[in-house]
Amino acid sequence: MLQDPSAETFSKQLLDIGDGKVAIDETGYVKLPTDFCTIADSQDTLIEQIFPDVHTQYINHEWLAERAILAAKNVDVDNLNLKIQMLLPGNLVSYKSIDTVCDDSEAVNFPTEF
């Protein structure tokens, strides 16, 4: 989304909302521009609107880079990611990792960020 004019517009709109520069209607809610987001009646519909044919397009990195679904809570992001992953072909694989050194004498071989 780098150098994408629509991404720049969206970023400005978010900043304007955060800075209180957007009109508030009579109910006290922020009035969003009509082109602010994609409205969908379910997560499945939203996924299909943002990632149409993801089962074949997922290998196209440019196509993927042009798309994003934003969510306010990590639990919602996790749920959306899982639903999208389930649409992809292939077997589900889990990778495990650890953040400790098994042999204390080897600790000097790793940066402290490890």
Phi, psi and omega in degrees: 000007178293138179060026177265118182303323181291326177292322178295318178298315180299317179300317179296319179299317178298316179296318179298320178297313180296328180273001179073025182266005183254142182298143176250132182281181185296341178273353180093006180264151176289134177269114181276146174299152183297332181263016186292321185204175176262124179268132179220152182270355177202163177296322180297318178295317179299314179300317180294325179289321184274325182238061179295138179057036182301332181295339176248333185273349187300338180278351179269100185296325178295318178299314179296321182294342180272002187233146175199144171241122180262142177222150185283333185237143180301325180298324177290320177298314179301317180296314178297315180300317180296317179298318180292318179299325180293341178277346183276146179287161177103174181274146175286130181233134175250135177248135180250149177216165176232158180241031176228160177266129182290320182250113184304329180290342179272353184302329181290346181273000182236141177294158183295338178294338181295000000 
